[in-house]
Amino acid sequence: MRDLYVVLGIERSADARAIKRAYRELTRRFHPDVNRGRAWSEELYREIVDAHAILGDDRTRALYDEFGELSLTRGFDPARARAARERARPDDRGPPGPPWGSGRTAAADADADAGDDQDLPDDADDLDFADLKHARRTVFDDILASFWRGRDVHLDDEDDDADDVDGGMGRDARAEVAVPLARAVVGCSVQVRVGAAAAGGRIVDVAVPAGTLDGAVVRLPGQGEPGSPPGDLHVTVRVLPDPALTRRGLDLHLDVAVTLLELYRGDAIDVATPRGTIRVKIPPACTPDHKLRLRRQGVPGDGDAVGDLYLVFRVRLPSAGDAELLRALERLQADARPRG
């Protein structure tokens, strides 16, 4: 599998803000909806989302930095992995064990180099996974067993209908939820069903983070199919378009219907926004395409960053056929020359 830092195009020293910034830029650029007809975009997009799911979380990132792909295996136990790494060091406690993959420390690398002549198991250096799917579908206990008891590491391929590893490993579950744009902006909780209802399926609450982009994947460890260890649940969030609300980066643009009288007189009106209803004073005699900026009422970003909300006033005229209105407009604007 490719190094997750390479996938996001960032340095290993990148902070959380840089990780999120890279993720947002890449998902916008390589989203399948933007690259229709290009089969590679969906695979690349999924790779970017998976990389962010790991590096965007402080805990999983720390484990990945320390253990590499091994940290992505089912039932991974960092304490047992460290103990196994200690056992790998040649001393009087027994034969050396596995030098854990790409995430190992410099000390572990030095010990591994020093033990090249030792009688390591045949598969001790075979810890590179074909892709992220295989890393996550490999059982940590099987890897330990492959070293200490000579068992093979089995991979549960998505396209393979064979039974789970050792009959106990739970498969990952996947679901998709649709969330209105206004709710995705502020974050919300939705429910998904795991498994068929007739087979005793269960309902799982999924927290959709504020500012979630269309196509983002929320991962819930241990909430997939039952097993030992249980699988994970991967929920793809589809953000539904809103006819009046659009998102541009962290900023929001909201069309607000007003009458010509409200616009000319400069009335105070109630406006329903993603964060709730607010009262807004229209600037008197402003033009219909005027944008009123409300600071920090947009999409939350990195750290304390929050985008702005722009209200765009759209004049709603009465239905045609109002003779009294027509006479009044003729009296007021018959001599107007708006085009010079």
C-alpha angles and dihedrals in degrees: 000000000000118000107265092227089056090050091058093038095235138125120257087244093058115131126229092267093054091048093052092044092052091046094052093046094048096045090051092049098044103032109137090233089060093045102045113175093022107110094193094062096071093052092046092046091052090049091053093049092049092049092051092047088062104034093039091065116071094215098048091041092055091051092047091050090052102039107016118208091352089074089063096060123110115272093008111182114194093197092055091043091054090048090051090049090053089051089053090065111096110246139122095288096083143287119332119262135204123324098220115242133262097328097059121127126253090253091054090049091052091050091047091052091048089052098049089113092050121105097258120176113272093250097044092111095040098091098117112112123215092233142337091276091061093045091055093042095054119094116234092216090056091056091052090046091050089062103036100035103021096247121148124248107246123208122210103214118202091229093050116095092196121122120277119276109288088351092277110074113108118228123234114258125215129203139168128216131189117222126183113244093243091057094044089056095059099027128248145189123252134178129233131184119235112204129358117307091230090056095052098272117183136219118242125195112227121198110215107204119233112267095024113170125222111274096022115144123224112203121206110190115222095008097104129086115333119261143108099310100013119232126252127253117231113194119192112208117216112196110212117223118246120216092218103030127064132176125220110178106303094338126092128208117203125189111220120195114222136166122246088246093054090048096047096041094044099235127187109245138181115245124193108222131174088262095050140280115317133183115238131188112220113220106248116260094359118160120261092248093052115131119214112204120216109191121229094002094112134078121325114242138175116338110331095343116129126173127230132255118229118201112208112197114221115191113227109204123203118260117280118268101055100137094185093053091047092053091048092051091048090052094048102037109022091109096039116125105195092165096050 
